[in-house]
């Protein structure tokens, strides 16, 4: 088997099928610091800049979204999770920020990612998608543990 004629560089984008576009834009921009880069209202697409990557929000009732079937829900997820690299990674400050915005927080731990093992905080967006905030590699999770 030959090697591919290209090298993967980074996550380019992830597409989330959503029921409430405005609520999701509010969450990803207002809570996680993304910004709206482009809107294509005719097809029900909002593209958010997340560092070097994009998070595309597709309205399940829009032109593109209707092709995906039923809306995501408790028993019909549109993905397992997405991971966003975050720096600096001050767990206490992150948790305070998330709690101030009423975000449902999940498990914290050391997890492996694109840059190696490092601290990781799970949280849930308003439509129940699992989001991981990933800290820098080689920082022990216990160094980020709350005291």
C-alpha positions as a Markdown table, in Angstrom:
| # | Residue | x | y | z |
|---|---|---|---|---|
| 1 | Unk | 0.0 | 0.0 | 0.0 |
| 2 | Unk | 1.5 | 3.4 | -1.0 |
| 3 | Unk | 1.4 | 6.5 | 1.1 |
| 4 | Unk | -1.1 | 9.1 | 0.2 |
| 5 | Unk | 0.1 | 12.0 | -2.1 |
| 6 | Unk | -0.6 | 14.5 | 0.7 |
| 7 | Unk | 0.0 | 15.3 | 4.4 |
| 8 | Unk | -2.8 | 16.1 | 6.8 |
| 9 | Unk | -2.2 | 19.4 | 8.5 |
| 10 | Unk | -5.1 | 20.0 | 10.9 |
| 11 | Unk | -8.8 | 19.7 | 11.4 |
| 12 | Unk | -10.3 | 21.9 | 8.7 |
| 13 | Unk | -13.9 | 21.9 | 9.8 |
| 14 | Unk | -16.7 | 20.0 | 11.5 |
| 15 | Unk | -20.3 | 20.2 | 10.6 |
| 16 | Unk | -23.0 | 20.1 | 13.2 |
| 17 | Unk | -26.7 | 19.6 | 12.3 |
| 18 | Unk | -28.6 | 21.8 | 14.7 |
| 19 | Unk | -32.2 | 22.7 | 15.6 |
| 20 | Unk | -31.5 | 26.2 | 17.0 |
| 21 | Unk | -28.9 | 28.0 | 14.9 |
| 22 | Unk | -29.1 | 31.3 | 16.9 |
| 23 | Unk | -28.7 | 29.5 | 20.2 |
| 24 | Unk | -25.7 | 27.5 | 18.9 |
| 25 | Unk | -24.1 | 30.7 | 17.5 |
| 26 | Unk | -24.6 | 32.3 | 20.9 |
| 27 | Unk | -22.9 | 29.4 | 22.6 |
| 28 | Unk | -20.0 | 28.9 | 20.3 |
| 29 | Unk | -19.3 | 32.6 | 20.0 |
| 30 | Unk | -20.4 | 34.0 | 23.4 |
| 31 | Unk | -19.1 | 31.1 | 25.6 |
| 32 | Unk | -16.2 | 29.5 | 23.6 |
| 33 | Unk | -14.9 | 32.6 | 21.7 |
| 34 | Unk | -15.6 | 31.6 | 18.1 |
| 35 | Unk | -16.7 | 34.3 | 15.6 |
| 36 | Unk | -19.1 | 34.2 | 12.7 |
| 37 | Unk | -17.0 | 34.0 | 9.5 |
| 38 | Unk | -19.7 | 33.5 | 6.9 |
| 39 | Unk | -23.4 | 33.0 | 6.6 |
| 40 | Unk | -25.2 | 31.3 | 3.7 |
| 41 | Unk | -28.8 | 31.7 | 4.8 |
| 42 | Unk | -30.2 | 30.4 | 1.5 |
| 43 | Unk | -28.9 | 26.9 | 2.4 |
| 44 | Unk | -29.1 | 27.2 | 6.2 |
| 45 | Unk | -25.4 | 27.4 | 6.9 |
| 46 | Unk | -23.4 | 29.5 | 9.4 |
| 47 | Unk | -19.6 | 29.1 | 9.5 |
| 48 | Unk | -17.8 | 29.9 | 12.8 |
| 49 | Unk | -14.1 | 30.5 | 13.0 |
| 50 | Unk | -12.4 | 28.4 | 15.8 |
| 51 | Unk | -8.7 | 29.3 | 15.6 |
| 52 | Unk | -7.4 | 27.7 | 12.4 |
| 53 | Unk | -10.5 | 25.6 | 11.9 |
| 54 | Unk | -14.2 | 26.1 | 11.2 |
| 55 | Unk | -17.3 | 24.8 | 13.0 |
| 56 | Unk | -20.2 | 24.8 | 10.5 |
| 57 | Unk | -23.7 | 24.9 | 11.8 |
| 58 | Unk | -26.4 | 23.5 | 9.5 |
| 59 | Unk | -30.0 | 24.2 | 10.3 |
| 60 | Unk | -31.8 | 20.8 | 10.2 |
| 61 | Unk | -34.8 | 22.5 | 8.5 |
| 62 | Unk | -32.6 | 24.2 | 5.9 |
| 63 | Unk | -31.7 | 23.1 | 2.4 |
| 64 | Unk | -28.6 | 21.1 | 3.5 |
| 65 | Unk | -30.0 | 20.0 | 6.8 |
| 66 | Unk | -33.0 | 18.3 | 5.4 |
| 67 | Unk | -30.8 | 15.8 | 3.6 |
| 68 | Unk | -29.5 | 14.4 | 6.9 |
| 69 | Unk | -32.7 | 13.0 | 8.2 |
| 70 | Unk | -34.2 | 13.6 | 11.7 |
| 71 | Unk | -32.8 | 16.2 | 14.0 |
| 72 | Unk | -30.2 | 15.1 | 16.5 |
| 73 | Unk | -31.5 | 14.3 | 20.0 |
| 74 | Unk | -30.9 | 12.3 | 23.1 |
| 75 | Unk | -30.9 | 9.0 | 21.1 |
| 76 | Unk | -29.8 | 10.3 | 17.7 |
| 77 | Unk | -26.4 | 12.1 | 18.0 |
| 78 | Unk | -24.9 | 13.8 | 15.0 |
| 79 | Unk | -21.3 | 13.0 | 16.2 |
| 80 | Unk | -19.5 | 11.6 | 19.3 |
| 81 | Unk | -17.7 | 14.8 | 20.2 |
| 82 | Unk | -15.5 | 17.6 | 18.9 |
| 83 | Unk | -12.3 | 18.7 | 20.5 |
| 84 | Unk | -11.1 | 22.3 | 20.6 |
| 85 | Unk | -7.5 | 23.0 | 21.6 |
| 86 | Unk | -7.5 | 25.7 | 24.3 |
| 87 | Unk | -4.6 | 27.7 | 25.7 |
| 88 | Unk | -4.0 | 28.8 | 28.4 |
| 89 | Unk | -5.6 | 25.9 | 30.2 |
| 90 | Unk | -6.5 | 27.2 | 33.7 |
| 91 | Unk | -9.1 | 24.6 | 34.7 |
| 92 | Unk | -10.5 | 26.7 | 37.6 |
| 93 | Unk | -11.0 | 29.8 | 35.3 |
| 94 | Unk | -12.5 | 27.6 | 32.6 |
| 95 | Unk | -15.0 | 26.0 | 35.0 |
| 96 | Unk | -15.9 | 29.4 | 36.5 |
| 97 | Unk | -16.5 | 30.8 | 32.9 |
| 98 | Unk | -18.6 | 27.8 | 31.9 |
| 99 | Unk | -20.7 | 27.8 | 35.1 |
| 100 | Unk | -21.3 | 31.6 | 34.7 |
| 101 | Unk | -22.8 | 30.8 | 31.3 |
| 102 | Unk | -24.9 | 27.9 | 32.7 |
| 103 | Unk | -23.0 | 25.3 | 30.7 |
| 104 | Unk | -23.4 | 21.7 | 31.6 |
| 105 | Unk | -19.9 | 20.4 | 32.5 |
| 106 | Unk | -18.8 | 16.9 | 32.0 |
| 107 | Unk | -15.7 | 14.9 | 33.1 |
| 108 | Unk | -12.2 | 16.3 | 33.5 |
| 109 | Unk | -9.1 | 14.2 | 32.9 |
| 110 | Unk | -5.9 | 13.6 | 31.0 |
| 111 | Unk | -6.6 | 12.6 | 27.4 |
| 112 | Unk | -4.6 | 12.0 | 24.3 |
| 113 | Unk | -5.0 | 14.4 | 21.4 |
| 114 | Unk | -3.2 | 15.6 | 18.2 |
| 115 | Unk | -0.4 | 17.1 | 20.2 |
| 116 | Unk | -0.1 | 14.4 | 22.9 |
| 117 | Unk | -1.4 | 13.7 | 26.4 |
| 118 | Unk | -2.8 | 16.7 | 28.3 |
| 119 | Unk | -5.6 | 18.1 | 30.4 |
| 120 | Unk | -9.1 | 17.9 | 29.0 |
| 121 | Unk | -12.5 | 19.2 | 30.1 |
| 122 | Unk | -15.7 | 17.9 | 28.6 |
| 123 | Unk | -18.8 | 20.1 | 28.4 |
| 124 | Unk | -22.1 | 20.1 | 26.5 |
| 125 | Unk | -23.4 | 22.6 | 24.0 |
| 126 | Unk | -27.0 | 23.7 | 24.1 |
| 127 | Unk | -28.1 | 20.8 | 21.9 |
| 128 | Unk | -26.4 | 18.1 | 23.9 |
| 129 | Unk | -23.2 | 17.7 | 21.7 |
| 130 | Unk | -20.2 | 16.7 | 23.7 |
| 131 | Unk | -17.3 | 19.3 | 23.3 |
| 132 | Unk | -13.8 | 18.7 | 24.6 |
| 133 | Unk | -11.5 | 21.6 | 25.6 |
| 134 | Unk | -8.0 | 20.3 | 25.3 |
| 135 | Unk | -5.0 | 21.8 | 27.1 |
| 136 | Unk | -1.4 | 21.8 | 26.1 |
| 137 | Unk | 0.5 | 18.5 | 25.9 |
| 138 | Unk | 2.8 | 17.3 | 28.7 |
| 139 | Unk | 0.9 | 19.2 | 31.4 |
| 140 | Unk | -0.3 | 16.6 | 33.9 |
| 141 | Unk | -4.0 | 16.7 | 34.5 |
| 142 | Unk | -3.4 | 16.7 | 38.3 |
| 143 | Unk | -1.5 | 20.0 | 37.8 |
| 144 | Unk | -4.8 | 21.4 | 36.7 |
| 145 | Unk | -6.9 | 19.7 | 39.4 |
| 146 | Unk | -9.0 | 21.9 | 41.6 |
| 147 | Unk | -7.8 | 22.3 | 45.1 |
